[in-house]
């Protein structure tokens, strides 16, 4: 690197399939992290470690957090979004183990001089008969919000932002955000698919915009690198 070249700021993403980059054979399914680089100039580089099926504890167990902490530098960012798989049998409990594992990410980033940002889980597309979105995420988002306050960590409330997005689009309109095809409509999904958890590329980009909105609301130092 030449002396006059400015080292980019890295944003490391730790999360589950709603953040992850999907393999080509699942196109156009995409996590928001897959589309996130497109919002930034060259001054910011996105490094997406998010993994389908990961919970706060399994992400650590498979060594992904250790790898991030090996490479993360002072003034880089670690965005942390888990919750969907923490609900599963191999996962965590909202106000105990979930918070303790999240604390490992926060302390790990801070020990390296990096900046942790908590991100609450995206809603699943699940409406009641009156067209109101149902929370399927239990107490995990509230638990993360409480932890952010306790440990003085900045937080992007994607749980709240996706609720507004889905509710605004409505029961039918919100389908456009997700991976949904009739049989024989898309070569990667010959039998069709009706997925209300995983975004399509359009949905991933729309959710990415909400994360950008959160960055702007927090007035993070990376705001000048957001494309206008």
RODO-2510 file (C-alpha; in nm, 4 decimals, decimal comma):
residues 228
     n   res          X          Y          Z
     1     x     0,0000     0,0000     0,0000
     2     x     0,1378     0,3385    -0,0993
     3     x     0,1741     0,6030     0,1686
     4     x    -0,0921     0,8261     0,0136
     5     x    -0,3490     0,5455    -0,0018
     6     x    -0,6056     0,5465     0,2764
     7     x    -0,6780     0,2090     0,4327
     8     x    -1,0488     0,1289     0,4045
     9     x    -1,2627     0,0775     0,7123
    10     x    -1,3884    -0,2799     0,7343
    11     x    -1,7380    -0,3753     0,8438
    12     x    -1,7423    -0,7380     0,9558
    13     x    -2,0871    -0,9004     0,9591
    14     x    -2,1695    -1,1765     1,2076
    15     x    -2,5138    -1,3270     1,1631
    16     x    -2,7442    -1,5929     1,0228
    17     x    -2,8943    -1,6672     0,6798
    18     x    -3,0920    -1,3410     0,6717
    19     x    -2,7534    -1,1640     0,6566
    20     x    -2,5449    -1,4265     0,4729
    21     x    -2,4360    -1,4398     0,1104
    22     x    -2,6255    -1,7254    -0,0533
    23     x    -2,4654    -1,9753    -0,2951
    24     x    -2,5302    -1,9303    -0,6665
    25     x    -2,7628    -2,2311    -0,6861
    26     x    -3,0014    -2,0515    -0,4470
    27     x    -3,0173    -1,7298    -0,6555
    28     x    -3,2039    -1,4965    -0,6197
    29     x    -3,2172    -1,5788    -0,2454
    30     x    -2,9896    -1,3365    -0,0615
    31     x    -2,9156    -1,2045     0,2854
    32     x    -2,8882    -0,8284     0,3265
    33     x    -2,5143    -0,8591     0,3852
    34     x    -2,4727    -0,9927     0,0316
    35     x    -2,5978    -0,6627    -0,1139
    36     x    -2,4443    -0,4337     0,1468
    37     x    -2,1202    -0,3374    -0,0326
    38     x    -2,3244    -0,1649    -0,3054
    39     x    -2,4225     0,1119    -0,0618
    40     x    -2,0624     0,2225     0,0064
    41     x    -1,7737     0,3875    -0,1722
    42     x    -1,4260     0,2318    -0,1719
    43     x    -1,3624     0,3766     0,1759
    44     x    -1,5603     0,0907     0,3335
    45     x    -1,5182    -0,2816     0,2708
    46     x    -1,7818    -0,5340     0,3803
    47     x    -1,6568    -0,8708     0,5058
    48     x    -1,9568    -1,0968     0,5444
    49     x    -1,9017    -1,3883     0,7828
    50     x    -2,2749    -1,4506     0,8360
    51     x    -2,3662    -1,8179     0,8011
    52     x    -2,6985    -1,9895     0,7366
    53     x    -2,8234    -2,1745     1,0439
    54     x    -2,5917    -1,9927     1,2847
    55     x    -2,6919    -1,8862     1,6346
    56     x    -2,4820    -1,6746     1,8717
    57     x    -2,3307    -1,9873     2,0264
    58     x    -2,2736    -2,2019     1,7139
    59     x    -2,1089    -1,9104     1,5293
    60     x    -1,8542    -1,9032     1,8111
    61     x    -1,8235    -2,2838     1,8284
    62     x    -1,7312    -2,3124     1,4582
    63     x    -1,4581    -2,0529     1,5080
    64     x    -1,6025    -1,7672     1,3046
    65     x    -1,5821    -1,5098     1,5828
    66     x    -1,2182    -1,6023     1,6522
    67     x    -1,1387    -1,5503     1,2831
    68     x    -1,3081    -1,2105     1,2787
    69     x    -1,1220    -1,1033     1,5933
    70     x    -0,7941    -1,2164     1,4380
    71     x    -0,8382    -0,9788     1,1433
    72     x    -1,0438    -0,6892     1,2785
    73     x    -0,8502    -0,3648     1,3274
    74     x    -0,8994    -0,0540     1,5418
    75     x    -1,1901     0,1594     1,4120
    76     x    -1,3322    -0,1295     1,2082
    77     x    -1,6896    -0,2365     1,2845
    78     x    -1,8520    -0,5613     1,3892
    79     x    -2,2251    -0,5742     1,3106
    80     x    -2,3933    -0,8536     1,5099
    81     x    -2,7370    -0,9881     1,4132
    82     x    -2,8598    -1,3163     1,5611
    83     x    -3,1907    -1,4435     1,6965
    84     x    -3,3648    -1,6634     1,4372
    85     x    -3,1625    -1,9742     1,5165
    86     x    -3,1111    -1,8917     1,8817
    87     x    -3,4767    -1,9975     1,9111
    88     x    -3,3855    -2,3536     1,8092
    89     x    -3,2951    -2,6419     2,0395
    90     x    -2,9203    -2,5887     1,9863
    91     x    -2,9537    -2,2154     2,0509
    92     x    -2,9831    -1,9950     2,3571
    93     x    -3,2287    -1,8493     2,6073
    94     x    -3,3168    -1,4798     2,5570
    95     x    -3,2212    -1,3198     2,8876
    96     x    -2,9353    -1,5485     2,9903
    97     x    -2,7188    -1,7369     2,7392
    98     x    -2,8166    -1,5165     2,4418
    99     x    -2,6964    -1,2061     2,6240
   100     x    -2,3822    -1,3748     2,7543
   101     x    -2,2787    -1,4902     2,4054
   102     x    -2,3550    -1,1494     2,2539
   103     x    -2,1327    -1,0014     2,5234
   104     x    -1,8430    -1,2129     2,3913
   105     x    -1,8775    -1,0467     2,0494
   106     x    -1,8994    -0,7008     2,2043
   107     x    -1,6026    -0,7450     2,4385
   108     x    -1,3977    -0,9155     2,1670
   109     x    -1,4461    -0,6271     1,9245
   110     x    -1,3767    -0,3645     2,1888
   111     x    -1,0584    -0,5416     2,2979
   112     x    -0,9285    -0,4983     1,9422
   113     x    -1,0252    -0,1303     1,9309
   114     x    -1,3132    -0,2045     1,6956
   115     x    -1,6709    -0,0834     1,7262
   116     x    -1,9502    -0,3364     1,7934
   117     x    -2,2963    -0,2559     1,6581
   118     x    -2,5900    -0,4722     1,7627
   119     x    -2,8612    -0,5327     1,5020
   120     x    -3,1962    -0,6791     1,6068
   121     x    -3,3324    -0,9650     1,3950
   122     x    -3,5445    -0,9069     1,0877
   123     x    -3,9064    -1,0120     1,1166
   124     x    -4,0327    -1,3181     0,9369
   125     x    -4,3237    -1,2499     0,7022
   126     x    -4,6087    -1,3746     0,9192
   127     x    -4,9415    -1,1879     0,9202
   128     x    -5,2603    -1,2599     1,1135
   129     x    -5,6093    -1,2613     0,9572
   130     x    -5,6396    -0,8869     1,0190
   131     x    -5,3230    -0,8162     0,8206
   132     x    -5,1127    -0,7392     1,1292
   133     x    -4,7577    -0,8697     1,1469
   134     x    -4,7004    -1,1374     1,4128
   135     x    -4,3776    -1,1347     1,6128
   136     x    -4,2246    -1,4822     1,5751
   137     x    -3,8958    -1,3876     1,7442
   138     x    -4,0043    -1,4113     2,1064
   139     x    -3,8036    -1,2043     2,3534
   140     x    -3,4763    -1,2075     2,1579
   141     x    -3,5086    -0,8556     2,0095
   142     x    -3,6090    -0,7032     2,3455
   143     x    -3,3221    -0,8892     2,5122
   144     x    -3,0734    -0,7423     2,2633
   145     x    -3,2136    -0,3913     2,3132
   146     x    -3,1743    -0,4289     2,6908
   147     x    -2,8166    -0,5550     2,6531
   148     x    -2,7277    -0,2623     2,4267
   149     x    -2,8424    -0,0235     2,6964
   150     x    -2,6625    -0,2140     2,9720
   151     x    -2,3278    -0,2314     2,7878
   152     x    -2,3625     0,1059     2,6115
   153     x    -2,3517    -0,0459     2,2637
   154     x    -2,5049     0,1316     1,9664
   155     x    -2,7935    -0,0611     1,8124
   156     x    -2,9846    -0,0654     1,4851
   157     x    -3,3397    -0,1830     1,5507
   158     x    -3,3983    -0,3831     1,2334
   159     x    -3,6809    -0,5675     1,4096
   160     x    -3,8757    -0,2431     1,4309
   161     x    -3,7706    -0,1223     1,0856
   162     x    -3,8695    -0,4451     0,9073
   163     x    -4,2053    -0,4436     1,0864
   164     x    -4,2764    -0,0996     0,9404
   165     x    -4,1558    -0,2093     0,5958
   166     x    -4,3658    -0,5274     0,5801
   167     x    -4,6690    -0,3572     0,7326
   168     x    -4,6462    -0,0708     0,4807
   169     x    -4,6254    -0,3139     0,1874
   170     x    -4,9060    -0,5285     0,3307
   171     x    -4,9793    -0,8995     0,3139
   172     x    -4,9444    -0,9270    -0,0651
   173     x    -4,6958    -0,6487    -0,1311
   174     x    -4,4445    -0,7848     0,1213
   175     x    -4,4099    -1,1069    -0,0813
   176     x    -4,1854    -0,9175    -0,3242
   177     x    -3,9145    -0,9054    -0,0550
   178     x    -3,8917    -1,2835    -0,0175
   179     x    -3,7952    -1,5893    -0,2207
   180     x    -4,1291    -1,6985    -0,3629
   181     x    -4,1834    -1,8741    -0,6951
   182     x    -4,4509    -2,0910    -0,8483
   183     x    -4,3421    -2,4329    -0,9835
   184     x    -4,1312    -2,3986    -1,3019
   185     x    -4,1106    -2,0193    -1,2619
   186     x    -3,7396    -2,0176    -1,1747
   187     x    -3,4791    -2,2795    -1,2782
   188     x    -3,3277    -2,2925    -0,9280
   189     x    -3,6695    -2,3722    -0,7777
   190     x    -3,8401    -2,6117    -1,0220
   191     x    -4,0861    -2,7287    -0,7549
   192     x    -4,1616    -2,3711    -0,6492
   193     x    -4,0869    -2,2105    -0,3133
   194     x    -4,2801    -2,0039    -0,0615
   195     x    -4,0180    -1,8746     0,1783
   196     x    -4,1237    -1,6125     0,4331
   197     x    -3,7865    -1,5923     0,6082
   198     x    -3,5244    -1,5543     0,3348
   199     x    -3,5119    -1,2510     0,1101
   200     x    -3,4723    -1,2330    -0,2633
   201     x    -3,2089    -0,9889    -0,3960
   202     x    -3,4643    -0,7067    -0,4122
   203     x    -3,5710    -0,7709    -0,0521
   204     x    -3,2100    -0,7972     0,0664
   205     x    -3,1395    -0,4586    -0,0879
   206     x    -3,4498    -0,3032     0,0709
   207     x    -3,3459    -0,4358     0,4128
   208     x    -2,9903    -0,3162     0,3477
   209     x    -3,1361     0,0323     0,2997
   210     x    -3,2864     0,0061     0,6482
   211     x    -2,9430    -0,0785     0,7926
   212     x    -2,7994     0,2232     0,6112
   213     x    -3,0808     0,4320     0,7589
   214     x    -2,9783     0,3028     1,1025
   215     x    -2,6139     0,3966     1,0394
   216     x    -2,7237     0,7474     0,9467
   217     x    -2,9472     0,7772     1,2537
   218     x    -2,6532     0,6777     1,4765
   219     x    -2,4320     0,9237     1,2858
   220     x    -2,1512     0,6694     1,2686
   221     x    -1,8186     0,7965     1,1298
   222     x    -1,8728     0,5793     0,8181
   223     x    -2,1675     0,7947     0,7025
   224     x    -1,9449     0,9959     0,4576
   225     x    -1,8672     0,6696     0,2739
   226     x    -2,2332     0,5972     0,1973
   227     x    -2,3055     0,6514    -0,1722
   228     x    -2,5369     0,9433    -0,2407
***
